[in-house]
Amino acid sequence: MSDALLLVGHGSRSEYADDVLPYYVDFFKGDFEEVVACYLEQEPCIEDALRLVKAQRVFVMPLLIAHGYHTRVTIPGALGIEASHGFAGGKEIFLLEPLGRSEHIVKIIKERIGEAKRTP
């Protein structure tokens, strides 16, 4: 069975946000047959990205900190599922938990604080 990873970012009009999802796509390419990025508020949208995926199983990772409207309504609706797991368009879809509470994120926050303290 072939697997794909669909990374869902919020999206931004800022040119500084354009390199984040491609970084993660490149990082995960060796772990899945397909790795695709899409956005909630810019193109490509979830529906379009999902149509491009040929894999039978799709793991959808919302790159969001916590559950909210997007993880409970927007993303499942765009995927055509009603819960964190379902079938749509001939694919088995797993909607993963958002980033949430993690010691790894705490470490990143501490790193950012350290960077700011070193800035003249």
GICOR-V478859 format. One record per residue. RES is the residue in one small letter. PSI is psi in degrees with one decimal (NA if undefined). NEAR is the number of other ideal C-beta (glycine too) atoms within 12 Angstrom. D_FIRST is the distance of its C-alpha to the first C-alpha in Angstrom with 2 decimals. Layout:
res={RES	RES}
psi={PSI	PSI}
near={NEAR	NEAR}
d_first={D_FIRST	D_FIRST}
This chain:
res={m	s	d	a	l	l	l	v	g	h	g	s	r	s	e	y	a	d	d	v	l	p	y	y	v	d	f	f	k	g	d	f	e	e	v	v	a	c	y	l	e	q	e	p	c	i	e	d	a	l	r	l	v	k	a	q	r	v	f	v	m	p	l	l	i	a	h	g	y	h	t	r	v	t	i	p	g	a	l	g	i	e	a	s	h	g	f	a	g	g	k	e	i	f	l	l	e	p	l	g	r	s	e	h	i	v	k	i	i	k	e	r	i	g	e	a	k	r	t	p}
psi={132.9	144.3	145.5	152.6	125.0	111.7	125.5	113.1	162.9	-44.0	151.9	150.3	-9.5	133.5	-20.6	-11.6	-8.7	-19.1	-2.3	-57.4	-41.4	-33.0	-47.1	-35.0	-49.8	-40.6	-40.9	-0.3	-33.9	-12.8	-15.1	155.1	-33.4	139.6	121.8	142.5	146.7	177.3	158.9	-35.8	26.6	172.8	147.8	144.1	169.6	-48.0	-45.1	-43.4	-41.9	-36.5	-29.3	-24.2	129.9	-17.8	155.6	-30.4	134.3	122.3	118.9	118.1	106.6	118.7	65.5	153.3	-44.6	165.2	144.6	-161.3	-43.4	-42.9	-24.7	-23.5	-61.0	-53.4	-51.1	-39.5	-43.3	-30.8	-18.0	26.1	161.5	-12.0	-162.6	-5.7	136.9	-177.0	134.7	139.1	31.3	11.1	146.0	126.2	131.4	112.9	111.8	161.0	148.7	175.8	-43.7	-158.0	128.4	138.9	-27.9	-40.2	-38.8	-41.8	-42.2	-43.2	-43.8	-39.2	-43.1	-39.5	-43.9	-41.1	-42.4	-38.3	-29.6	-11.0	127.4	NA}
near={11	16	24	34	36	43	39	41	36	28	25	17	12	12	8	8	19	16	15	21	31	17	17	24	27	16	17	24	18	11	16	26	20	27	30	35	41	38	32	31	19	21	15	24	25	40	23	17	32	35	22	21	35	18	26	19	25	42	33	46	35	39	34	28	18	17	21	16	16	28	30	20	18	26	42	28	22	30	38	23	25	16	18	21	20	21	17	26	22	15	29	24	35	28	35	25	22	26	23	19	13	14	11	12	18	14	12	15	16	14	14	14	13	12	12	11	10	9	8	5}
d_first={0.00	3.79	6.62	10.19	13.53	16.27	19.65	22.43	25.98	29.17	30.62	34.16	36.75	37.74	37.16	36.69	33.41	31.68	30.48	28.73	25.30	25.04	25.79	22.83	20.49	21.73	21.53	17.81	16.69	16.00	13.72	11.12	10.10	12.37	15.26	17.57	20.89	22.87	26.00	27.76	31.05	30.55	28.42	25.57	25.12	22.04	21.81	22.10	19.57	16.95	17.72	17.02	13.44	11.06	7.75	6.40	7.33	10.68	12.91	16.43	19.21	22.73	25.03	27.83	30.00	30.26	29.34	31.40	31.46	28.64	26.14	27.32	28.08	27.42	23.81	22.55	24.66	23.29	19.67	20.79	20.20	23.05	21.95	19.68	16.69	16.15	14.67	16.10	15.84	12.85	10.83	10.53	12.94	14.27	17.75	18.78	22.41	24.80	26.27	29.00	31.34	30.53	32.73	30.93	32.15	35.58	35.67	34.97	37.73	40.10	39.34	40.17	43.39	44.32	43.78	46.01	48.68	48.83	49.31	53.00}
